[in-house]
Amino acid sequence: MTRLLTILLLSSVALTAAPKLEIKRVHQKEVEATGAPYGSPGGIYFKYTGLDPFIMYGLEYSHDMKTWTRLYNFGTAGDNTTSPLLHWFELPPGNCFFRIVQLW
């Protein structure tokens, strides 16, 4: 009986919702008649789900998954949030990996 309770407790801990990160790509709009670009330049924003409320988080990136650099910090008031639009010139060059870390 003790083993069964231990297994259930550990499995419930393992199945708790971990924070998830989704990358949304935004394109710059163009005038249909002339094809000239207008509005905000393109970029990406991040959609976060499964966060703990009232906790500080940081978004980090890495090119080799060994050294991580903080892109920006954000706080939450609920379990879902969206980052500001990050334009292409504000992002790190080349391919990279992103992760969410809990700061406090």
MIGUDO-51997 format. One record per residue: residue number from 1; x, y, z of N, C-alpha, C in turn. Coordinates in steps of 0.02 Angstrom, whole numbers, plus 50000, padded with zeros to 5 digits. Example, Ala and Ser with C-alpha at 12.3 -4.5 7.8 and 13.67 -1.06 7.14 Angstrom:
@num = 1, npx = 50660, npy = 49716, npz = 50390, capx = 50615, capy = 49775, capz = 50390, cpx = 50660, cpy = 49835, cpz = 50390;
@num = 2, npx = 50642, npy = 49888, npz = 50354, capx = 50684, capy = 49947, capz = 50357, cpx = 50645, cpy = 50002, cpz = 50394;
END
This chain:
@num = 1, npx = 50041, npy = 49941, npz = 50000, capx = 50000, capy = 50000, capz = 50000, cpx = 50043, cpy = 50063, cpz = 50000;
@num = 2, npx = 50096, npy = 50062, npz = 50038, capx = 50141, capy = 50119, capz = 50042, cpx = 50175, cpy = 50131, cpz = 49974;
@num = 3, npx = 50194, npy = 50077, npz = 49941, capx = 50224, capy = 50083, capz = 49875, cpx = 50176, cpy = 50114, cpz = 49825;
@num = 4, npx = 50113, npy = 50092, npz = 49828, capx = 50063, capy = 50119, capz = 49783, cpx = 50053, cpy = 50194, cpz = 49794;
@num = 5, npx = 50048, npy = 50215, npz = 49855, capx = 50041, capy = 50287, capz = 49871, cpx = 50102, cpy = 50326, cpz = 49849;
@num = 6, npx = 50161, npy = 50298, npz = 49858, capx = 50223, capy = 50331, capz = 49837, cpx = 50225, cpy = 50339, cpz = 49762;
@num = 7, npx = 50206, npy = 50288, npz = 49726, capx = 50205, capy = 50291, capz = 49652, cpx = 50154, cpy = 50342, cpz = 49629;
@num = 8, npx = 50095, npy = 50344, npz = 49659, capx = 50045, capy = 50393, capz = 49639, cpx = 50068, cpy = 50464, cpz = 49655;
@num = 9, npx = 50099, npy = 50474, npz = 49711, capx = 50124, capy = 50540, capz = 49729, cpx = 50178, cpy = 50563, cpz = 49680;
@num = 10, npx = 50225, npy = 50520, npz = 49665, capx = 50279, capy = 50539, capz = 49619, cpx = 50253, cpy = 50550, cpz = 49548;
@num = 11, npx = 50205, npy = 50510, npz = 49527, capx = 50178, capy = 50520, capz = 49459, cpx = 50138, cpy = 50585, cpz = 49455;
@num = 12, npx = 50105, npy = 50604, npz = 49508, capx = 50068, capy = 50668, capz = 49507, cpx = 50116, cpy = 50727, cpz = 49505;
@num = 13, npx = 50173, npy = 50721, npz = 49538, capx = 50223, capy = 50774, capz = 49536, cpx = 50253, cpy = 50779, cpz = 49466;
@num = 14, npx = 50264, npy = 50722, npz = 49434, capx = 50294, capy = 50722, capz = 49367, cpx = 50245, cpy = 50747, cpz = 49315;
@num = 15, npx = 50180, npy = 50742, npz = 49326, capx = 50131, capy = 50763, capz = 49277, cpx = 50106, cpy = 50834, cpz = 49286;
@num = 16, npx = 50133, npy = 50870, npz = 49335, capx = 50112, capy = 50940, capz = 49343, cpx = 50132, cpy = 50980, cpz = 49282;
@num = 17, npx = 50093, npy = 51030, npz = 49266, capx = 50104, capy = 51068, capz = 49205, cpx = 50168, cpy = 51109, cpz = 49210;
@num = 18, npx = 50214, npy = 51095, npz = 49165, capx = 50275, capy = 51134, capz = 49160, cpx = 50262, cpy = 51194, cpz = 49114;
@num = 19, npx = 50297, npy = 51249, npz = 49124, capx = 50288, capy = 51306, capz = 49079, cpx = 50304, cpy = 51287, cpz = 49007;
@num = 20, npx = 50263, npy = 51311, npz = 48962, capx = 50272, capy = 51298, capz = 48891, cpx = 50284, cpy = 51363, cpz = 48854;
@num = 21, npx = 50323, npy = 51359, npz = 48802, capx = 50342, capy = 51417, capz = 48762, cpx = 50323, cpy = 51403, cpz = 48690;
@num = 22, npx = 50286, npy = 51449, npz = 48660, capx = 50266, capy = 51442, capz = 48590, cpx = 50289, cpy = 51506, cpz = 48553;
@num = 23, npx = 50322, npy = 51496, npz = 48497, capx = 50347, capy = 51553, capz = 48458, cpx = 50297, cpy = 51569, cpz = 48403;
@num = 24, npx = 50276, npy = 51633, npz = 48401, capx = 50230, capy = 51656, capz = 48350, cpx = 50267, cpy = 51704, cpz = 48303;
@num = 25, npx = 50264, npy = 51691, npz = 48239, capx = 50300, capy = 51732, capz = 48190, cpx = 50252, cpy = 51785, cpz = 48162;
@num = 26, npx = 50277, npy = 51847, npz = 48154, capx = 50237, capy = 51902, capz = 48129, cpx = 50272, cpy = 51930, cpz = 48068;
@num = 27, npx = 50235, npy = 51938, npz = 48013, capx = 50262, capy = 51966, capz = 47951, cpx = 50242, cpy = 52038, cpz = 47944;
@num = 28, npx = 50284, npy = 52077, npz = 47910, capx = 50267, capy = 52146, capz = 47896, cpx = 50215, cpy = 52148, cpz = 47840;
@num = 29, npx = 50167, npy = 52192, npz = 47847, capx = 50114, capy = 52197, capz = 47797, cpx = 50138, cpy = 52236, cpz = 47736;
@num = 30, npx = 50105, npy = 52223, npz = 47679, capx = 50123, capy = 52257, capz = 47617, cpx = 50060, cpy = 52286, cpz = 47585;
@num = 31, npx = 50069, npy = 52342, npz = 47550, capx = 50014, capy = 52372, capz = 47512, cpx = 50002, cpy = 52327, cpz = 47452;
@num = 32, npx = 49940, npy = 52306, npz = 47441, capx = 49925, capy = 52259, capz = 47387, cpx = 49940, cpy = 52288, cpz = 47318;
@num = 33, npx = 49925, npy = 52352, npz = 47308, capx = 49933, capy = 52381, capz = 47241, cpx = 50007, cpy = 52390, cpz = 47223;
@num = 34, npx = 50047, npy = 52415, npz = 47270, capx = 50117, capy = 52431, capz = 47253, cpx = 50166, cpy = 52380, cpz = 47281;
@num = 35, npx = 50147, npy = 52343, npz = 47331, capx = 50193, capy = 52296, capz = 47362, cpx = 50241, cpy = 52328, cpz = 47411;
@num = 36, npx = 50230, npy = 52392, npz = 47427, capx = 50274, capy = 52427, capz = 47474, cpx = 50257, cpy = 52406, cpz = 47545;
@num = 37, npx = 50308, npy = 52395, npz = 47586, capx = 50295, capy = 52376, capz = 47656, cpx = 50270, cpy = 52435, cpz = 47697;
@num = 38, npx = 50227, npy = 52421, npz = 47746, capx = 50204, capy = 52473, capz = 47792, cpx = 50193, cpy = 52442, cpz = 47860;
@num = 39, npx = 50187, npy = 52485, npz = 47910, capx = 50175, capy = 52462, capz = 47978, cpx = 50238, cpy = 52439, cpz = 48013;
@num = 40, npx = 50228, npy = 52402, npz = 48066, capx = 50283, capy = 52377, capz = 48106, cpx = 50323, cpy = 52324, cpz = 48069;
@num = 41, npx = 50389, npy = 52325, npz = 48074, capx = 50428, capy = 52272, capz = 48042, cpx = 50413, cpy = 52204, cpz = 48073;
@num = 42, npx = 50426, npy = 52152, npz = 48037, capx = 50411, capy = 52085, capz = 48061, cpx = 50455, cpy = 52064, cpz = 48119;
@num = 43, npx = 50438, npy = 52010, npz = 48150, capx = 50476, capy = 51984, capz = 48206, cpx = 50441, cpy = 51924, cpz = 48235;
@num = 44, npx = 50454, npy = 51911, npz = 48299, capx = 50420, capy = 51857, capz = 48333, cpx = 50398, cpy = 51881, cpz = 48402;
@num = 45, npx = 50348, npy = 51846, npz = 48429, capx = 50331, capy = 51854, capz = 48499, cpx = 50320, cpy = 51785, cpz = 48528;
@num = 46, npx = 50324, npy = 51780, npz = 48594, capx = 50320, capy = 51717, capz = 48628, cpx = 50254, cpy = 51713, cpz = 48667;
@num = 47, npx = 50222, npy = 51656, npz = 48663, capx = 50161, capy = 51643, capz = 48701, cpx = 50178, cpy = 51592, cpz = 48755;
@num = 48, npx = 50168, npy = 51611, npz = 48817, capx = 50185, capy = 51568, capz = 48874, cpx = 50121, cpy = 51539, cpz = 48905;
@num = 49, npx = 50121, npy = 51475, npz = 48921, capx = 50065, capy = 51444, capz = 48956, cpx = 50093, cpy = 51400, cpz = 49012;
@num = 50, npx = 50051, npy = 51387, npz = 49062, capx = 50070, capy = 51344, capz = 49117, cpx = 50118, cpy = 51377, cpz = 49166;
@num = 51, npx = 50116, npy = 51443, npz = 49172, capx = 50160, capy = 51478, capz = 49219, cpx = 50128, cpy = 51482, cpz = 49288;
@num = 52, npx = 50170, npy = 51488, npz = 49338, capx = 50145, capy = 51500, capz = 49406, cpx = 50132, cpy = 51576, cpz = 49414;
@num = 53, npx = 50076, npy = 51596, npz = 49443, capx = 50062, capy = 51667, capz = 49450, cpx = 50108, cpy = 51700, cpz = 49502;
@num = 54, npx = 50122, npy = 51764, npz = 49491, capx = 50162, capy = 51806, capz = 49535, cpx = 50233, cpy = 51782, cpz = 49544;
@num = 55, npx = 50262, npy = 51756, npz = 49491, capx = 50331, capy = 51732, capz = 49492, cpx = 50369, cpy = 51768, cpz = 49436;
@num = 56, npx = 50432, npy = 51784, npz = 49448, capx = 50475, capy = 51814, capz = 49397, cpx = 50507, cpy = 51759, cpz = 49355;
@num = 57, npx = 50504, npy = 51768, npz = 49289, capx = 50534, capy = 51722, capz = 49241, cpx = 50582, cpy = 51760, cpz = 49197;
@num = 58, npx = 50626, npy = 51723, npz = 49165, capx = 50672, capy = 51752, capz = 49116, cpx = 50672, cpy = 51709, cpz = 49053;
@num = 59, npx = 50677, npy = 51742, npz = 48996, capx = 50683, capy = 51707, capz = 48932, cpx = 50757, cpy = 51709, cpz = 48913;
@num = 60, npx = 50785, npy = 51651, npz = 48900, capx = 50856, capy = 51646, capz = 48883, cpx = 50863, cpy = 51611, cpz = 48815;
@num = 61, npx = 50919, npy = 51626, npz = 48781, capx = 50934, capy = 51593, capz = 48718, cpx = 51005, cpy = 51567, cpz = 48719;
@num = 62, npx = 51018, npy = 51518, npz = 48676, capx = 51084, capy = 51489, capz = 48670, cpx = 51093, cpy = 51463, cpz = 48599;
@num = 63, npx = 51155, npy = 51466, npz = 48575, capx = 51171, capy = 51438, capz = 48510, cpx = 51195, cpy = 51366, cpz = 48515;
@num = 64, npx = 51224, npy = 51347, npz = 48572, capx = 51253, capy = 51281, capz = 48580, cpx = 51223, cpy = 51242, cpz = 48638;
@num = 65, npx = 51174, npy = 51269, npz = 48673, capx = 51142, capy = 51240, capz = 48732, cpx = 51190, cpy = 51229, cpz = 48791;
@num = 66, npx = 51246, npy = 51264, npz = 48791, capx = 51294, capy = 51261, capz = 48847, cpx = 51296, cpy = 51328, cpz = 48883;
@num = 67, npx = 51302, npy = 51382, npz = 48845, capx = 51303, capy = 51449, capz = 48875, cpx = 51236, cpy = 51483, cpz = 48858;
@num = 68, npx = 51203, npy = 51507, npz = 48909, capx = 51137, capy = 51539, capz = 48900, cpx = 51142, cpy = 51613, cpz = 48915;
@num = 69, npx = 51110, npy = 51654, npz = 48875, capx = 51108, capy = 51727, capz = 48882, cpx = 51036, cpy = 51749, cpz = 48892;
@num = 70, npx = 51025, npy = 51791, npz = 48942, capx = 50958, capy = 51815, capz = 48956, cpx = 50937, cpy = 51867, cpz = 48905;
@num = 71, npx = 50878, npy = 51856, npz = 48875, capx = 50851, capy = 51903, capz = 48826, cpx = 50810, cpy = 51957, cpz = 48862;
@num = 72, npx = 50766, npy = 51937, npz = 48906, capx = 50729, capy = 51985, capz = 48948, cpx = 50695, cpy = 51949, cpz = 49005;
@num = 73, npx = 50673, npy = 51987, npz = 49055, capx = 50638, capy = 51961, capz = 49114, cpx = 50565, cpy = 51982, cpz = 49110;
@num = 74, npx = 50521, npy = 51942, npz = 49140, capx = 50451, capy = 51960, capz = 49142, cpx = 50419, cpy = 51929, cpz = 49204;
@num = 75, npx = 50367, npy = 51962, npz = 49227, capx = 50328, capy = 51937, capz = 49284, cpx = 50259, cpy = 51916, cpz = 49261;
@num = 76, npx = 50225, npy = 51876, npz = 49301, capx = 50159, capy = 51852, capz = 49282, cpx = 50108, cpy = 51870, cpz = 49335;
@num = 77, npx = 50047, npy = 51880, npz = 49313, capx = 49991, capy = 51890, capz = 49358, cpx = 49942, cpy = 51832, cpz = 49352;
@num = 78, npx = 49949, npy = 51793, npz = 49299, capx = 49906, capy = 51735, capz = 49288, cpx = 49949, cpy = 51677, cpz = 49263;
@num = 79, npx = 49917, npy = 51627, npz = 49233, capx = 49956, capy = 51569, capz = 49210, cpx = 49973, cpy = 51573, cpz = 49136;
@num = 80, npx = 49947, npy = 51623, npz = 49099, capx = 49963, capy = 51632, capz = 49029, cpx = 49983, cpy = 51704, cpz = 49017;
@num = 81, npx = 50030, npy = 51714, npz = 48972, capx = 50050, capy = 51783, capz = 48954, cpx = 50082, cpy = 51782, cpz = 48885;
@num = 82, npx = 50092, npy = 51840, npz = 48857, capx = 50123, capy = 51848, capz = 48791, cpx = 50178, cpy = 51900, cpz = 48796;
@num = 83, npx = 50232, npy = 51889, npz = 48762, capx = 50288, capy = 51936, capz = 48763, cpx = 50274, cpy = 51994, cpz = 48716;
@num = 84, npx = 50312, npy = 52048, npz = 48723, capx = 50307, capy = 52101, capz = 48673, cpx = 50336, cpy = 52077, cpz = 48606;
@num = 85, npx = 50319, npy = 52111, npz = 48553, capx = 50346, capy = 52093, capz = 48488, cpx = 50421, cpy = 52109, cpz = 48486;
@num = 86, npx = 50460, npy = 52060, npz = 48469, capx = 50532, capy = 52069, capz = 48461, cpx = 50548, cpy = 52070, cpz = 48387;
@num = 87, npx = 50574, npy = 52127, npz = 48363, capx = 50590, capy = 52134, capz = 48292, cpx = 50653, cpy = 52093, cpz = 48276;
@num = 88, npx = 50661, npy = 52079, npz = 48213, capx = 50717, capy = 52036, capz = 48192, cpx = 50784, cpy = 52064, cpz = 48212;
@num = 89, npx = 50793, npy = 52130, npz = 48211, capx = 50857, capy = 52159, capz = 48228, cpx = 50871, cpy = 52156, cpz = 48303;
@num = 90, npx = 50820, npy = 52144, npz = 48345, capx = 50829, capy = 52138, capz = 48418, cpx = 50846, cpy = 52067, cpz = 48439;
@num = 91, npx = 50837, npy = 52019, npz = 48395, capx = 50848, capy = 51949, capz = 48412, cpx = 50920, cpy = 51929, cpz = 48398;
@num = 92, npx = 50944, npy = 51876, npz = 48429, capx = 51012, capy = 51852, capz = 48416, cpx = 51018, cpy = 51827, cpz = 48344;
@num = 93, npx = 51076, npy = 51837, npz = 48313, capx = 51085, capy = 51815, capz = 48244, cpx = 51092, cpy = 51739, cpz = 48240;
@num = 94, npx = 51070, npy = 51711, npz = 48184, capx = 51077, capy = 51639, capz = 48173, cpx = 51025, cpy = 51599, cpz = 48209;
@num = 95, npx = 51033, npy = 51533, npz = 48205, capx = 50986, capy = 51487, capz = 48239, cpx = 51003, cpy = 51483, cpz = 48313;
@num = 96, npx = 50951, npy = 51479, npz = 48354, capx = 50964, capy = 51474, capz = 48426, cpx = 50905, cpy = 51438, cpz = 48459;
@num = 97, npx = 50916, npy = 51419, npz = 48521, capx = 50867, capy = 51385, capz = 48562, cpx = 50843, cpy = 51434, cpz = 48615;
@num = 98, npx = 50780, npy = 51428, npz = 48635, capx = 50752, capy = 51471, capz = 48687, cpx = 50728, cpy = 51427, cpz = 48745;
@num = 99, npx = 50730, npy = 51456, npz = 48806, capx = 50704, capy = 51422, capz = 48864, cpx = 50678, cpy = 51474, cpz = 48914;
@num = 100, npx = 50634, npy = 51450, npz = 48958, capx = 50607, capy = 51492, capz = 49012, cpx = 50640, cpy = 51468, cpz = 49077;
@num = 101, npx = 50664, npy = 51516, npz = 49117, capx = 50692, capy = 51498, capz = 49182, cpx = 50655, cpy = 51538, cpz = 49236;
@num = 102, npx = 50645, npy = 51507, npz = 49293, capx = 50613, capy = 51540, capz = 49350, cpx = 50668, cpy = 51577, cpz = 49388;
@num = 103, npx = 50658, npy = 51642, npz = 49399, capx = 50710, capy = 51682, capz = 49430, cpx = 50706, cpy = 51681, cpz = 49506;
@num = 104, npx = 50647, npy = 51682, npz = 49536, capx = 50642, capy = 51682, capz = 49609, cpx = 50599, cpy = 51626, cpz = 49631;
END
